[in-house]
Amino acid sequence: MREWVEGLYDSYKDGIYSFIAGMTGDRHAAEDLTQEAFARAMAAAKGFEARALPKTWLFAIARNLALSHIASRRRRRNEEPGALDGFAADDASPSGMIEAKETSKALVLAVQGLTAAHREVFLMKTIDGMTYREIAETIGCPVGTAQSRFHYAVKELRRALSRQGVE
Amino acid sequence: MDCDKCQELIVDLAAGELAGDDERAVAAHAAQCAACRKTLEETRALFAGARAEFALAAPPRIIAAARRRAGASGTSPRVPLWAAAAAVFIAALLAGSSGYFAGKNEEGRRAVYAAVVADSSPGFWKVKAPRPGKVGAAKEEGRSKFWDYRARYDEIKRGT
């Protein structure tokens, strides 16, 4: 089973790592959480149900870890609810944050400014090329909800970029 | 297709979620409508920009670390502490009791068992099982029998 997971690792390591980094805004944490995701997948491989796609199963593990990390970081920093859903606070620190030039930085900040529920759908769709169906399976919601969250995320990003003078 | 409908579907087209007639209709409208074409181009640019910013290559050391973590945590299901403690307690109890009967008292136990089987006294099989409301009486009756055989066990053990 471990070999099977390692095969999945070859296919999805970049996607999982990118997704967690995008969600947390912290590359060091992303590395650690990606390790944990694959370690958990190895440990839980026997319980994998063929009803789920290996890809969505892996992403569900990664998503849970990323959301837990965000929640625990919020508690540690005693932040207001929602404030940490964006990356603005982390962006000030150089540790592992995504470096960006001015224009791309605006995009990064705009994505980081989305709520976690919208950011995860946007990242799964644009970075990992997941279909609405795969996203819905990963996060456990109807396909229509995944689609509407993605539409809302795009609308919010356009609005945020427009406010910053970026088209 | 009008602009409102096209604007609704542009995100899905740029995201690769449209196919067939819908895909062709949106593409055809965008080709002749400057505003919708601009929206489509901006949406595609947004997605490309997001990929450029957020798509990363995972450091190669991750899988080795994941292997170590999986090895450290084990692949078998975790057993709660209370269940482990209960298992140890029960195992110790069984080991102790089996040792008790299999050891020095085995001979006496067998002798008492033979005596009980050989008992033909009319009252022996009439020992009442405990019943709700009459626990005391039944217990008393059963107890007397028990102590009878316990006494015989001691006699056998002493060789008297």
Chai-1 contact restraints between the chains, C-beta under 6 A:
chainA,res_idxA,chainB,res_idxB,connection_type,confidence,min_distance_angstrom,max_distance_angstrom,comment,restraint_id
A,Y9,B,I63,contact,1.0,0.0,6.0,A-B,restraint_1
A,K13,B,A58,contact,1.0,0.0,6.0,A-B,restraint_2
A,D14,B,A57,contact,1.0,0.0,6.0,A-B,restraint_3
A,D14,B,A58,contact,1.0,0.0,6.0,A-B,restraint_4
A,Y17,B,L56,contact,1.0,0.0,6.0,A-B,restraint_5
A,Y17,B,A58,contact,1.0,0.0,6.0,A-B,restraint_6
A,S18,B,F54,contact,1.0,0.0,6.0,A-B,restraint_7
A,S18,B,A55,contact,1.0,0.0,6.0,A-B,restraint_8
A,S18,B,L56,contact,1.0,0.0,6.0,A-B,restraint_9
A,A21,B,L56,contact,1.0,0.0,6.0,A-B,restraint_10
A,G22,B,F54,contact,1.0,0.0,6.0,A-B,restraint_11
A,E31,B,P59,contact,1.0,0.0,6.0,A-B,restraint_12
A,T34,B,I62,contact,1.0,0.0,6.0,A-B,restraint_13
A,Q35,B,I62,contact,1.0,0.0,6.0,A-B,restraint_14
A,Q35,B,A65,contact,1.0,0.0,6.0,A-B,restraint_15
A,Q35,B,A66,contact,1.0,0.0,6.0,A-B,restraint_16
A,F38,B,A66,contact,1.0,0.0,6.0,A-B,restraint_17
A,A39,B,A66,contact,1.0,0.0,6.0,A-B,restraint_18
A,A39,B,R69,contact,1.0,0.0,6.0,A-B,restraint_19
A,A39,B,A70,contact,1.0,0.0,6.0,A-B,restraint_20
A,M42,B,A70,contact,1.0,0.0,6.0,A-B,restraint_21
A,A43,B,A70,contact,1.0,0.0,6.0,A-B,restraint_22
A,A43,B,S73,contact,1.0,0.0,6.0,A-B,restraint_23
A,A43,B,T75,contact,1.0,0.0,6.0,A-B,restraint_24
A,S104,B,E53,contact,1.0,0.0,6.0,A-B,restraint_25
A,L107,B,G49,contact,1.0,0.0,6.0,A-B,restraint_26
A,L107,B,E53,contact,1.0,0.0,6.0,A-B,restraint_27
A,V108,B,E53,contact,1.0,0.0,6.0,A-B,restraint_28
A,K125,B,A15,contact,1.0,0.0,6.0,A-B,restraint_29
A,T126,B,F47,contact,1.0,0.0,6.0,A-B,restraint_30
A,T126,B,A50,contact,1.0,0.0,6.0,A-B,restraint_31
A,T126,B,R51,contact,1.0,0.0,6.0,A-B,restraint_32
A,I127,B,R51,contact,1.0,0.0,6.0,A-B,restraint_33
A,I127,B,F54,contact,1.0,0.0,6.0,A-B,restraint_34
A,I127,B,A55,contact,1.0,0.0,6.0,A-B,restraint_35
A,H151,B,V11,contact,1.0,0.0,6.0,A-B,restraint_36
A,V154,B,V11,contact,1.0,0.0,6.0,A-B,restraint_37
